[in-house]
Amino acid sequence: MKSFGFTLINLFVLGHLAVLSVSQDFDFFYFVQQWPGSYCDTKQSCCYPTTGKPAADFGIHGLWPNYKDGTYPSNCDSNNPFDQSKISDLTSSMQKNWPTLSCPSNSGLQFWTHEWDKHGTCSESQLDQHAYFQAALNLKRQVNLLQILETAGIQPDGSSYKLNDIKEAIQKGVGYAPWIECNVDTSANSQLYQIYFCVDTSGSNLIECPVFPHGKCGSLIEFPSF
């Protein structure tokens, strides 16, 4: 009887580990940066973080594990929640490069908690919590989107630009094709919102995207000021 019970326990543990392993299996990351001017220039508007108005620069939205079939894992490990103490040395850099714009005004902890719990836990097979956030910050330094666009004459001044010109400028500056996500302003004009790149499972190296998200922009889109 003891042997049977022991076997059942072993099977349960092994089954749980197998499920956890599968849940953390993924093919690549999307590294996503967003333009704050487009986040704020919507009907829902925005709120600056308690640390003050962020710089007029692209900010990190997330580093998201994905599958090549276009689906993605999420909320993979409820036993490993976000722990601010594990990234205390990164907080200052995250406030600058990964700011929150959600309302009501807050410090960003809720944003980072969401990103870790929903996405970061699904990359635990490769990155622990500190390494996950550090990887995103490293990628942000590697990909200076605003500088690339401004060098190509694409300025965040409320002007409209051809979508293809934006894509070509970024691909020339980075070496990899981006995916562009648009949203609409209060007048329903299409505007540059988020820019996606694909990254290998180490979280370190940009790669060609195996698949792009769904959605599309107009052929001419605004680049609002912030």
C-alpha positions in Angstrom: 0.0 0.0 0.0 2.9 2.3 0.9 4.5 1.6 -2.4 1.3 2.4 -4.3 0.9 5.7 -2.5 4.6 6.6 -3.1 4.1 5.8 -6.8 1.1 8.1 -7.0 3.0 10.9 -5.3 5.9 10.5 -7.7 3.5 10.5 -10.7 1.9 13.7 -9.4 5.2 15.5 -8.9 6.5 14.4 -12.3 3.3 15.4 -14.0 3.4 18.8 -12.4 7.0 19.3 -13.5 6.2 18.2 -17.0 3.4 20.8 -17.2 5.6 23.5 -15.8 8.3 22.6 -18.3 5.9 22.7 -21.2 4.4 26.0 -20.0 7.9 27.6 -20.0 8.8 26.3 -23.5 8.8 29.0 -26.1 10.5 29.8 -29.5 11.4 33.5 -29.3 10.6 36.8 -27.6 8.9 39.9 -28.9 10.7 43.0 -27.6 8.2 45.8 -27.6 8.8 49.5 -27.3 6.0 52.1 -27.2 5.9 55.8 -28.1 4.5 57.8 -25.1 3.0 60.5 -27.2 0.8 58.0 -28.9 -0.1 56.2 -25.7 -1.3 59.6 -24.2 -2.9 61.0 -27.4 -6.0 58.8 -27.1 -9.5 59.1 -25.7 -8.3 57.4 -22.5 -5.4 59.8 -22.2 -2.6 58.9 -19.6 -1.1 59.7 -16.3 2.6 60.5 -15.7 4.3 58.3 -13.1 4.9 59.6 -9.6 8.5 60.1 -10.5 7.5 62.8 -13.1 7.0 63.1 -16.8 9.1 60.5 -18.7 11.6 61.6 -21.3 10.3 62.1 -24.9 11.7 58.7 -25.9 10.4 55.2 -26.7 9.8 53.2 -23.5 9.8 49.5 -23.0 6.5 47.8 -23.0 7.6 44.3 -22.6 9.7 41.2 -23.4 7.2 38.6 -24.4 7.8 34.8 -25.0 6.0 33.6 -28.1 5.6 30.5 -30.3 6.3 30.3 -34.0 2.6 29.6 -34.7 1.6 33.0 -33.4 0.3 32.0 -30.0 2.0 32.7 -26.7 2.2 31.3 -23.1 1.1 33.5 -20.2 1.0 33.4 -16.4 3.2 30.4 -16.2 4.2 30.3 -12.5 2.0 31.7 -9.8 4.6 30.4 -7.3 7.2 32.9 -8.4 5.5 36.4 -8.2 7.2 39.7 -8.9 9.6 40.6 -6.1 10.9 44.2 -6.1 13.8 43.3 -3.9 15.2 41.1 -6.7 15.6 44.1 -9.1 16.4 46.8 -6.6 19.6 47.7 -8.5 17.6 48.1 -11.7 14.8 50.3 -10.4 16.3 53.7 -11.4 17.0 52.4 -14.9 13.5 50.9 -15.2 11.9 54.2 -14.1 13.7 55.9 -16.9 13.4 53.2 -19.6 10.3 51.3 -18.6 8.0 54.0 -17.3 4.3 53.5 -16.6 1.7 55.9 -18.2 -1.4 54.2 -16.7 -3.9 56.0 -14.5 -4.0 56.7 -11.7 -0.4 57.9 -11.4 1.8 55.3 -9.8 5.5 54.3 -9.4 5.5 51.6 -12.1 5.5 48.6 -9.8 2.1 47.5 -10.9 3.2 47.7 -14.6 6.4 45.7 -13.9 4.5 43.2 -11.8 2.0 42.5 -14.6 4.8 42.1 -17.1 6.7 39.6 -15.0 3.6 37.6 -13.8 2.1 37.4 -17.3 5.2 37.1 -19.5 8.4 36.8 -17.5 7.3 33.7 -15.7 7.1 32.0 -19.0 10.8 32.5 -19.7 12.0 31.1 -16.4 13.7 28.2 -18.2 16.1 30.8 -19.6 16.0 33.9 -17.4 15.4 34.5 -13.7 13.5 37.6 -12.6 16.6 39.9 -12.5 18.0 38.6 -15.7 14.6 39.1 -17.4 14.4 42.8 -16.6 18.1 43.3 -17.3 17.7 41.7 -20.7 15.0 44.1 -21.7 17.1 47.1 -20.5 20.0 45.8 -22.5 17.9 45.5 -25.6 16.6 49.1 -25.1 20.2 50.3 -25.1 21.0 48.2 -28.2 18.0 49.6 -30.2 17.8 53.4 -30.0 14.7 53.9 -32.0 14.3 57.6 -31.6 17.8 58.4 -32.8 17.3 56.1 -35.8 14.1 57.7 -36.8 15.3 61.3 -36.3 18.5 60.5 -38.3 16.1 59.5 -41.2 14.2 62.8 -40.9 11.3 61.3 -39.1 10.5 63.6 -36.2 7.9 63.3 -33.3 6.4 66.6 -34.1 2.8 65.7 -35.1 3.7 65.2 -38.8 2.6 62.3 -40.9 5.0 59.8 -42.5 4.7 56.9 -44.9 4.6 53.6 -43.0 7.1 52.1 -45.4 9.6 54.9 -44.8 9.4 54.3 -41.0 9.9 50.6 -41.5 12.8 51.1 -43.9 14.6 53.6 -41.6 14.3 51.2 -38.7 15.5 48.2 -40.7 18.4 50.1 -42.0 19.4 51.3 -38.5 18.9 48.1 -36.6 19.5 45.4 -39.3 16.2 43.6 -38.7 12.7 44.2 -40.0 10.3 45.6 -37.3 6.6 45.2 -36.9 4.7 48.4 -36.4 1.6 48.7 -34.3 -0.7 51.8 -34.6 -3.4 53.2 -32.5 -5.7 56.2 -33.1 -5.7 59.6 -31.6 -8.7 61.6 -30.4 -9.5 62.5 -34.0 -9.3 58.9 -35.2 -6.0 59.5 -37.0 -3.7 56.5 -37.2 -0.4 57.1 -35.3 2.8 55.3 -34.5 2.3 53.4 -31.3 4.5 50.4 -30.7 7.5 48.8 -32.5 8.2 45.1 -32.2 11.5 43.2 -32.7 12.2 39.5 -32.3 14.8 38.2 -30.0 16.2 34.7 -29.4 15.4 32.7 -26.3 18.5 33.9 -24.5 16.9 37.4 -24.5 20.2 38.8 -25.9 20.2 38.7 -29.7 17.9 40.2 -32.3 16.6 37.8 -34.9 14.4 37.8 -38.0 10.8 37.4 -36.8 9.4 33.9 -37.4 5.9 35.5 -37.4 4.5 38.9 -37.0 1.4 39.9 -34.8 -1.9 40.6 -36.4 -3.1 44.1 -37.2 -2.2 46.8 -39.6 -1.6 50.5 -39.9 -2.6 53.0 -42.5 -0.1 53.8 -45.3 0.4 57.3 -43.7 0.7 57.6 -40.0 1.3 60.4 -37.5 4.2 60.6 -35.1 2.9 62.8 -32.3 4.9 64.9 -30.0 5.2 64.1 -26.2 
